[in-house]
Amino acid sequence: MASTAYRNILHLIAGETPEAFVYRDKGSLVSLSRFSTVGSLMGNLVGGRMAIEGRLARMIYVSLYRMHLVAIHGWIKGLALILVGHVNRVVRPRLKLH
């Protein structure tokens, strides 16, 4: 949606007509905890809809989250945030007792 909005702003500045936005659903992933992730992928993968869960869904969720970090913050800060996340998994306790 953001790329279409950007192109439409450029079209309006140039005096052209804006293009229509077309929503394309690529599915959804939900991380319920560190041990449970479910998702529904749509599109050209298997010609329709594919449900995933477990480790595969978690791996896809984490990779999309990391891509999001890099897209929002840039390569340097995104990689630093990913590295800090790995360090925190080792340093911080698994359970807060307060």
VMD Tcl script that builds the backbone (N, CA, C; Angstrom):
set m [mol new atoms 294]
animate dup $m
set s [atomselect $m all]
$s set {name element resname resid chain x y z} {
  {N N MET 1 A 0.817 -1.171 0.000}
  {CA C MET 1 A 0.000 0.000 0.000}
  {C C MET 1 A 0.876 1.256 0.000}
  {N N ALA 2 A 1.986 1.216 0.723}
  {CA C ALA 2 A 2.859 2.379 0.806}
  {C C ALA 2 A 3.492 2.701 -0.541}
  {N N SER 3 A 3.908 1.683 -1.284}
  {CA C SER 3 A 4.520 1.941 -2.586}
  {C C SER 3 A 3.505 2.527 -3.565}
  {N N THR 4 A 2.250 2.078 -3.494}
  {CA C THR 4 A 1.210 2.649 -4.352}
  {C C THR 4 A 0.932 4.093 -3.954}
  {N N ALA 5 A 0.907 4.375 -2.652}
  {CA C ALA 5 A 0.702 5.749 -2.191}
  {C C ALA 5 A 1.835 6.649 -2.670}
  {N N TYR 6 A 3.070 6.152 -2.595}
  {CA C TYR 6 A 4.226 6.921 -3.065}
  {C C TYR 6 A 4.112 7.229 -4.561}
  {N N ARG 7 A 3.794 6.210 -5.347}
  {CA C ARG 7 A 3.660 6.420 -6.793}
  {C C ARG 7 A 2.510 7.371 -7.104}
  {N N ASN 8 A 1.415 7.294 -6.328}
  {CA C ASN 8 A 0.286 8.190 -6.555}
  {C C ASN 8 A 0.633 9.633 -6.218}
  {N N ILE 9 A 1.440 9.848 -5.207}
  {CA C ILE 9 A 1.893 11.214 -4.895}
  {C C ILE 9 A 2.710 11.762 -6.059}
  {N N LEU 10 A 3.593 10.925 -6.597}
  {CA C LEU 10 A 4.380 11.358 -7.758}
  {C C LEU 10 A 3.486 11.644 -8.965}
  {N N HIS 11 A 2.459 10.812 -9.168}
  {CA C HIS 11 A 1.516 11.041 -10.262}
  {C C HIS 11 A 0.779 12.363 -10.075}
  {N N LEU 12 A 0.340 12.653 -8.842}
  {CA C LEU 12 A -0.384 13.890 -8.583}
  {C C LEU 12 A 0.507 15.118 -8.778}
  {N N ILE 13 A 1.771 15.012 -8.364}
  {CA C ILE 13 A 2.703 16.126 -8.563}
  {C C ILE 13 A 2.919 16.381 -10.052}
  {N N ALA 14 A 2.987 15.311 -10.837}
  {CA C ALA 14 A 3.192 15.432 -12.283}
  {C C ALA 14 A 1.905 15.783 -13.020}
  {N N GLY 15 A 0.774 15.853 -12.308}
  {CA C GLY 15 A -0.497 16.181 -12.951}
  {C C GLY 15 A -1.154 15.008 -13.635}
  {N N GLU 16 A -0.747 13.793 -13.293}
  {CA C GLU 16 A -1.322 12.588 -13.892}
  {C C GLU 16 A -2.392 12.015 -12.970}
  {N N THR 17 A -3.153 11.076 -13.481}
  {CA C THR 17 A -4.169 10.442 -12.649}
  {C C THR 17 A -3.534 9.340 -11.800}
  {N N PRO 18 A -3.955 9.231 -10.541}
  {CA C PRO 18 A -3.376 8.191 -9.674}
  {C C PRO 18 A -3.863 6.800 -10.080}
  {N N GLU 19 A -3.064 5.807 -9.731}
  {CA C GLU 19 A -3.429 4.412 -10.035}
  {C C GLU 19 A -4.227 3.824 -8.876}
  {N N ALA 20 A -5.022 2.844 -9.157}
  {CA C ALA 20 A -5.847 2.200 -8.134}
  {C C ALA 20 A -5.002 1.223 -7.319}
  {N N PHE 21 A -5.309 1.132 -6.035}
  {CA C PHE 21 A -4.638 0.177 -5.162}
  {C C PHE 21 A -5.363 -1.158 -5.230}
  {N N VAL 22 A -4.614 -2.247 -5.419}
  {CA C VAL 22 A -5.188 -3.590 -5.448}
  {C C VAL 22 A -4.550 -4.387 -4.319}
  {N N TYR 23 A -5.371 -4.835 -3.368}
  {CA C TYR 23 A -4.877 -5.601 -2.226}
  {C C TYR 23 A -4.612 -7.039 -2.642}
  {N N ARG 24 A -3.443 -7.550 -2.274}
  {CA C ARG 24 A -3.082 -8.944 -2.558}
  {C C ARG 24 A -2.752 -9.623 -1.234}
  {N N ASP 25 A -3.596 -10.535 -0.823}
  {CA C ASP 25 A -3.396 -11.237 0.440}
  {C C ASP 25 A -2.363 -12.333 0.249}
  {N N LYS 26 A -1.281 -12.268 1.018}
  {CA C LYS 26 A -0.234 -13.282 0.927}
  {C C LYS 26 A -0.267 -14.227 2.116}
  {N N GLY 27 A -1.288 -14.094 2.945}
  {CA C GLY 27 A -1.433 -14.986 4.080}
  {C C GLY 27 A -1.165 -14.288 5.393}
  {N N SER 28 A -1.132 -15.063 6.458}
  {CA C SER 28 A -0.885 -14.506 7.780}
  {C C SER 28 A -0.150 -15.526 8.636}
  {N N LEU 29 A 0.639 -15.012 9.565}
  {CA C LEU 29 A 1.352 -15.840 10.529}
  {C C LEU 29 A 1.087 -15.271 11.912}
  {N N VAL 30 A 0.872 -16.145 12.875}
  {CA C VAL 30 A 0.631 -15.725 14.245}
  {C C VAL 30 A 1.585 -16.498 15.145}
  {N N SER 31 A 2.373 -15.762 15.920}
  {CA C SER 31 A 3.267 -16.385 16.887}
  {C C SER 31 A 2.582 -16.334 18.244}
  {N N LEU 32 A 2.190 -17.494 18.737}
  {CA C LEU 32 A 1.479 -17.563 20.010}
  {C C LEU 32 A 2.442 -17.642 21.187}
  {N N SER 33 A 3.606 -18.116 20.965}
  {CA C SER 33 A 4.664 -18.153 21.970}
  {C C SER 33 A 5.934 -18.591 21.250}
  {N N ARG 34 A 6.980 -18.816 22.013}
  {CA C ARG 34 A 8.211 -19.278 21.382}
  {C C ARG 34 A 8.058 -20.687 20.818}
  {N N PHE 35 A 7.066 -21.417 21.292}
  {CA C PHE 35 A 6.923 -22.818 20.909}
  {C C PHE 35 A 5.751 -23.089 19.976}
  {N N SER 36 A 4.917 -22.086 19.709}
  {CA C SER 36 A 3.728 -22.333 18.906}
  {C C SER 36 A 3.507 -21.192 17.916}
  {N N THR 37 A 3.589 -21.506 16.643}
  {CA C THR 37 A 3.326 -20.545 15.580}
  {C C THR 37 A 2.461 -21.240 14.543}
  {N N VAL 38 A 1.437 -20.543 14.084}
  {CA C VAL 38 A 0.550 -21.082 13.058}
  {C C VAL 38 A 0.423 -20.058 11.945}
  {N N GLY 39 A 0.079 -20.531 10.767}
  {CA C GLY 39 A -0.073 -19.612 9.660}
  {C C GLY 39 A -0.870 -20.188 8.524}
  {N N SER 40 A -1.296 -19.295 7.674}
  {CA C SER 40 A -2.021 -19.659 6.474}
  {C C SER 40 A -1.400 -18.875 5.327}
  {N N LEU 41 A -0.751 -19.581 4.418}
  {CA C LEU 41 A -0.083 -18.938 3.290}
  {C C LEU 41 A -0.946 -19.081 2.057}
  {N N MET 42 A -1.073 -17.981 1.330}
  {CA C MET 42 A -1.868 -17.997 0.112}
  {C C MET 42 A -0.993 -17.572 -1.048}
  {N N GLY 43 A -1.422 -17.858 -2.223}
  {CA C GLY 43 A -0.691 -17.383 -3.389}
  {C C GLY 43 A -0.272 -18.500 -4.301}
  {N N ASN 44 A 0.904 -18.346 -4.877}
  {CA C ASN 44 A 1.372 -19.259 -5.914}
  {C C ASN 44 A 2.172 -20.435 -5.378}
  {N N LEU 45 A 2.177 -20.644 -4.065}
  {CA C LEU 45 A 2.981 -21.734 -3.511}
  {C C LEU 45 A 2.463 -23.091 -3.955}
  {N N VAL 46 A 1.208 -23.351 -3.682}
  {CA C VAL 46 A 0.627 -24.643 -4.043}
  {C C VAL 46 A -0.655 -24.459 -4.853}
  {N N GLY 47 A -0.809 -23.281 -5.441}
  {CA C GLY 47 A -1.976 -23.024 -6.259}
  {C C GLY 47 A -3.194 -22.622 -5.473}
  {N N GLY 48 A -3.066 -22.357 -4.218}
  {CA C GLY 48 A -4.207 -21.973 -3.408}
  {C C GLY 48 A -3.773 -21.565 -2.016}
  {N N ARG 49 A -4.215 -22.320 -1.046}
  {CA C ARG 49 A -3.989 -21.984 0.348}
  {C C ARG 49 A -3.266 -23.137 1.034}
  {N N MET 50 A -2.318 -22.798 1.919}
  {CA C MET 50 A -1.559 -23.831 2.606}
  {C C MET 50 A -1.435 -23.454 4.075}
  {N N ALA 51 A -1.866 -24.318 4.969}
  {CA C ALA 51 A -1.742 -24.086 6.406}
  {C C ALA 51 A -0.412 -24.643 6.888}
  {N N ILE 52 A 0.286 -23.871 7.720}
  {CA C ILE 52 A 1.554 -24.329 8.290}
  {C C ILE 52 A 1.522 -24.118 9.790}
  {N N GLU 53 A 2.312 -24.884 10.498}
  {CA C GLU 53 A 2.432 -24.721 11.949}
  {C C GLU 53 A 3.733 -25.347 12.405}
  {N N GLY 54 A 4.074 -25.094 13.641}
  {CA C GLY 54 A 5.262 -25.695 14.220}
  {C C GLY 54 A 6.543 -24.978 13.855}
  {N N ARG 55 A 7.605 -25.745 13.712}
  {CA C ARG 55 A 8.935 -25.171 13.483}
  {C C ARG 55 A 9.049 -24.433 12.149}
  {N N LEU 56 A 8.428 -24.974 11.114}
  {CA C LEU 56 A 8.467 -24.304 9.823}
  {C C LEU 56 A 7.802 -22.930 9.903}
  {N N ALA 57 A 6.636 -22.855 10.532}
  {CA C ALA 57 A 5.946 -21.577 10.687}
  {C C ALA 57 A 6.768 -20.620 11.538}
  {N N ARG 58 A 7.403 -21.127 12.581}
  {CA C ARG 58 A 8.239 -20.278 13.438}
  {C C ARG 58 A 9.438 -19.739 12.658}
  {N N MET 59 A 10.063 -20.574 11.849}
  {CA C MET 59 A 11.208 -20.149 11.059}
  {C C MET 59 A 10.807 -19.051 10.065}
  {N N ILE 60 A 9.665 -19.218 9.418}
  {CA C ILE 60 A 9.179 -18.210 8.482}
  {C C ILE 60 A 8.837 -16.931 9.224}
  {N N TYR 61 A 8.194 -17.034 10.388}
  {CA C TYR 61 A 7.831 -15.867 11.184}
  {C C TYR 61 A 9.075 -15.080 11.595}
  {N N VAL 62 A 10.089 -15.758 12.091}
  {CA C VAL 62 A 11.319 -15.094 12.533}
  {C C VAL 62 A 12.027 -14.436 11.353}
  {N N SER 63 A 12.079 -15.115 10.212}
  {CA C SER 63 A 12.756 -14.515 9.058}
  {C C SER 63 A 12.006 -13.280 8.559}
  {N N LEU 64 A 10.676 -13.311 8.559}
  {CA C LEU 64 A 9.913 -12.131 8.162}
  {C C LEU 64 A 10.090 -10.997 9.158}
  {N N TYR 65 A 10.160 -11.325 10.446}
  {CA C TYR 65 A 10.383 -10.307 11.467}
  {C C TYR 65 A 11.744 -9.637 11.275}
  {N N ARG 66 A 12.769 -10.434 10.984}
  {CA C ARG 66 A 14.107 -9.872 10.768}
  {C C ARG 66 A 14.159 -9.028 9.497}
  {N N MET 67 A 13.473 -9.458 8.453}
  {CA C MET 67 A 13.402 -8.648 7.237}
  {C C MET 67 A 12.715 -7.317 7.527}
  {N N HIS 68 A 11.693 -7.349 8.384}
  {CA C HIS 68 A 10.985 -6.138 8.776}
  {C C HIS 68 A 11.917 -5.199 9.544}
  {N N LEU 69 A 12.715 -5.732 10.470}
  {CA C LEU 69 A 13.669 -4.910 11.215}
  {C C LEU 69 A 14.647 -4.209 10.280}
  {N N VAL 70 A 15.180 -4.941 9.328}
  {CA C VAL 70 A 16.150 -4.371 8.395}
  {C C VAL 70 A 15.481 -3.334 7.491}
  {N N ALA 71 A 14.242 -3.597 7.054}
  {CA C ALA 71 A 13.542 -2.650 6.184}
  {C C ALA 71 A 13.222 -1.350 6.918}
  {N N ILE 72 A 12.868 -1.441 8.197}
  {CA C ILE 72 A 12.493 -0.251 8.958}
  {C C ILE 72 A 13.722 0.532 9.416}
  {N N HIS 73 A 14.719 -0.153 9.950}
  {CA C HIS 73 A 15.854 0.515 10.586}
  {C C HIS 73 A 17.096 0.614 9.714}
  {N N GLY 74 A 17.141 -0.081 8.597}
  {CA C GLY 74 A 18.346 -0.098 7.779}
  {C C GLY 74 A 19.225 -1.279 8.172}
  {N N TRP 75 A 20.248 -1.545 7.336}
  {CA C TRP 75 A 21.081 -2.729 7.538}
  {C C TRP 75 A 21.864 -2.692 8.840}
  {N N ILE 76 A 22.495 -1.581 9.146}
  {CA C ILE 76 A 23.384 -1.536 10.314}
  {C C ILE 76 A 22.590 -1.678 11.606}
  {N N LYS 77 A 21.571 -0.835 11.796}
  {CA C LYS 77 A 20.794 -0.906 13.030}
  {C C LYS 77 A 19.969 -2.197 13.084}
  {N N GLY 78 A 19.457 -2.655 11.937}
  {CA C GLY 78 A 18.696 -3.898 11.907}
  {C C GLY 78 A 19.537 -5.088 12.332}
  {N N LEU 79 A 20.755 -5.187 11.800}
  {CA C LEU 79 A 21.643 -6.283 12.198}
  {C C LEU 79 A 22.065 -6.155 13.659}
  {N N ALA 80 A 22.243 -4.902 14.130}
  {CA C ALA 80 A 22.571 -4.704 15.544}
  {C C ALA 80 A 21.425 -5.168 16.439}
  {N N LEU 81 A 20.190 -4.871 16.063}
  {CA C LEU 81 A 19.034 -5.319 16.852}
  {C C LEU 81 A 18.915 -6.842 16.863}
  {N N ILE 82 A 19.198 -7.476 15.733}
  {CA C ILE 82 A 19.168 -8.939 15.673}
  {C C ILE 82 A 20.251 -9.523 16.567}
  {N N LEU 83 A 21.451 -8.940 16.538}
  {CA C LEU 83 A 22.547 -9.402 17.379}
  {C C LEU 83 A 22.226 -9.218 18.861}
  {N N VAL 84 A 21.660 -8.065 19.228}
  {CA C VAL 84 A 21.275 -7.824 20.623}
  {C C VAL 84 A 20.212 -8.835 21.062}
  {N N GLY 85 A 19.306 -9.190 20.164}
  {CA C GLY 85 A 18.303 -10.205 20.485}
  {C C GLY 85 A 18.931 -11.553 20.791}
  {N N HIS 86 A 19.965 -11.931 20.034}
  {CA C HIS 86 A 20.666 -13.194 20.292}
  {C C HIS 86 A 21.402 -13.144 21.629}
  {N N VAL 87 A 22.057 -12.022 21.918}
  {CA C VAL 87 A 22.776 -11.877 23.191}
  {C C VAL 87 A 21.798 -11.924 24.355}
  {N N ASN 88 A 20.663 -11.266 24.216}
  {CA C ASN 88 A 19.676 -11.262 25.299}
  {C C ASN 88 A 19.117 -12.652 25.584}
  {N N ARG 89 A 19.003 -13.485 24.564}
  {CA C ARG 89 A 18.513 -14.851 24.796}
  {C C ARG 89 A 19.466 -15.638 25.676}
  {N N VAL 90 A 20.766 -15.316 25.584}
  {CA C VAL 90 A 21.769 -16.016 26.389}
  {C C VAL 90 A 21.869 -15.402 27.782}
  {N N VAL 91 A 21.834 -14.071 27.861}
  {CA C VAL 91 A 22.101 -13.360 29.110}
  {C C VAL 91 A 20.881 -13.316 30.034}
  {N N ARG 92 A 19.725 -13.025 29.490}
  {CA C ARG 92 A 18.527 -12.857 30.321}
  {C C ARG 92 A 17.995 -14.209 30.807}
  {N N PRO 93 A 17.384 -14.197 32.001}
  {CA C PRO 93 A 16.772 -15.436 32.490}
  {C C PRO 93 A 15.530 -15.778 31.674}
  {N N ARG 94 A 15.190 -17.048 31.619}
  {CA C ARG 94 A 14.012 -17.475 30.866}
  {C C ARG 94 A 12.711 -17.131 31.592}
  {N N LEU 95 A 12.775 -16.985 32.893}
  {CA C LEU 95 A 11.577 -16.739 33.678}
  {C C LEU 95 A 11.839 -15.614 34.650}
  {N N LYS 96 A 10.946 -14.615 34.654}
  {CA C LYS 96 A 11.070 -13.521 35.613}
  {C C LYS 96 A 10.398 -13.932 36.901}
  {N N LEU 97 A 11.085 -13.758 38.001}
  {CA C LEU 97 A 10.543 -14.146 39.306}
  {C C LEU 97 A 10.302 -12.898 40.144}
  {N N HIS 98 A 9.303 -12.132 39.806}
  {CA C HIS 98 A 8.926 -10.981 40.631}
  {C C HIS 98 A 7.445 -10.777 40.686}
}
mol reanalyze $m
mol bondsrecalc $m
mol representation Tube
mol addrep $m
